[in-house]
Amino acid sequence: MKSKSLLIVLGLGLLMLGCTLSQGKPSKAIARVQNEYLFLEDIQGSISSFQNVNDSLLVVNNLIKNWATKQLLLSNAYVNLREAEIKRLNILVQSYKTDLYTKTYKEKLVKTKIDTLISQEEILEYYELNKRNFKLNEPLLKGRYIRIFKENYNMREIVKRFRRFSEKDIVFIDSIALQFSSFLLNDSIWVQSQKFLNKISPLSKNDYNNFLKKSKFQRLEDSLEVYLVHINEKLERGDTAPLEYVKPTIKQILTNKRKVEFSRNFNNEILQDALRKNEFEIYNLNE
């Protein structure tokens, strides 16, 4: 960090020595356009990552030129734009400034004031009331698969345990997982059917529907590997999405609703508080 700072200061020192010093310029000013000055502290953040003097000099020079260009354009804009245009732009600038400050302030309040912990009861209630809105756009399935080389000496035992899949079988299969090219053993979660089936190389997209219509367990092969696949459940496009699949979406919806409600209540409270303190009043326009 110290070496970087020294390089930056050295670079700026060389730059400033190469320029004609203006009489009466403010301390630490490195450039001037009309009555506006650019100071060292204004650009330090933009050059702190450079490692050598030449890089620092080049960047500083470009920053100064860019700043000067903007200042000159702004000055010319004030001279050449109509008064009505300047007034309209000033209103937009003030509006943007107000929105930026108030949005940042309210976001900080939301983080500290609202409870983002959504209970299971709230999620279930929202799901039941809005179930018709949770329709699947793509098929889902619950399943597991193992991809393993044909030469595996333990193939018969692996197939038997994969099909039975008791707690002891799961522990056994997990203990030899390094023997698999790839695998998915958590068959209690819903996944997108296409992403799951894409892992089964012998299957083409045209085979997917026929594959899912067959028995729950299937064994496929290619020239090198065996694919053990077991499909527990499947849902089609247009079916109601299962609760566990849409739970993250519902949590986000409920959290956003709390944020909106908090913002609305906060707006009312801040107005009422200002009225009580006589910091806000509405005048009768007819008077």
Secondary structure by P-SEA (a helix, b strand, c coil): caaaaaaaaaaaaaaaaaccccccccccccccccccccccccccccccccccaaaaaaaaaaaaaaaaaaaaaaaaaaacccaaaaaaaaaaaaaaaaaaaaaaaaaaaaaccccccccaaaaaaaaaaccccccccbbbbbbbbbbbbccccaaaaaaaaaaaccaaaaaaaaaaccccccccccccccccccccccccccccccaaaaaaacccbbbbbcccbbbbbbbccccccccccccccaaaaaaaaaaaaaaaaaaaaaaaaaaaaaaaacccccccccc
